[in-house]
């Protein structure tokens, strides 16, 4: 079975060399595709179908999934453990300093985002840089979480925060983390980004965290209700390294595993995790579409035609009357998108349940296949933002200079797309689409291995994967199509 896994992985990687679609979304000037769009679509669909066929031929038997999900402990010596403790201590101190500088800088620093590094630290270094690093080296966030460090410091001063005063309701799941994630993306897209606004937001979140820990205890709060802990925990399941913690926060064990196998060895227990994962995907998709000509025209053309009797030919009056409604339309779209993805996902699994005659409930099937969507969410997020990250990191010394008293100017934030002219358009095109396609291929592989656990027999197994294959193809084409839409 191990050989089958290796063969499938090799074939999947090689197939990604087929012609694939590129993005016009990151550029302020049009970019002409080197070959027709339909050929890119054909290459993507063909890659996913051939991956499905290869899996059906070479990988079967429920034992294959268990072998893939196995992990091997690292033989870490005493010296390595000491070095790891020192490194984590430095990272922990750095996280606390970065959070403090971000909050203080918003109050005492310049209100001009181009002259204050706090926005860079939070949106670029933390939310983008640490996300991608987590997917590569594993979830180290529990070891350096600045809010957890703050809680530990208060406990050393005699404030009892470890013991829960109210038992965390299991029915609540990760809903608090999901709602905070929704609020975070809403702030990113619709709130004017200023250093002081960010500082107030982080202070409010810190107060909420301390209150939540005081009521429910730090373990349950940080595992289920803290948005950043949940977010990085999900991304860390893709990494080839797994860490476990002691009660004092030190590293207990380090294990090696196959990349992405952590998504097979874990299973969400609550539907809120499913919606969290879908929002990771849908929020990036909405960030890619809400400022496009298509999404803008969808509102204005319909509303201008529908309500024309109210203002006749006076388009200026029409604009004034509809502007507030347009802003609401954009914000409601962010709320609706994850539920559209949820409906599509449940519809796909309902078809799977019917054609395989599975005895599992629709909810159980959805939870079992939830983590197979994580690579899609991750690669689409990477494709959408990596050019911004690259450009900002090139300017990192200049971006952080104001924190040390320099008056050097720095680019304006928030995340609304980079000055991508600094990057080669062709490289960006094919990198974006390459990672998007690769992520979908990995999701097809993960869904197949999960299906091995659920559906006995090759016939039912292949039947179960057909609706999921259609889902993956649809997600691929939708994601790439959004990337090509011109901005309004």
QUINOR-V139271 format. One record per helix or strand. SS is the DSSP state (helix for helix, strand for strand). FROM is the first residue (numbers start at 1). TO is the last residue. Records with the same first field share a line. If there is no record, write none. Layout:
# QUINOR-V139271
SS=FROM-TO, FROM-TO
This chain:
# QUINOR-V139271
helix=2-15, 37-58, 63-68, 78-108, 113-115, 118-137, 141-144, 146-156, 170-172, 175-190, 195-216, 218-225, 227-236, 262-265, 271-289, 293-306, 308-310, 315-356, 362-394, 396-404, 420-422, 425-454, 458-484
strand=71-73, 241-245, 251-257, 292-292, 487-487
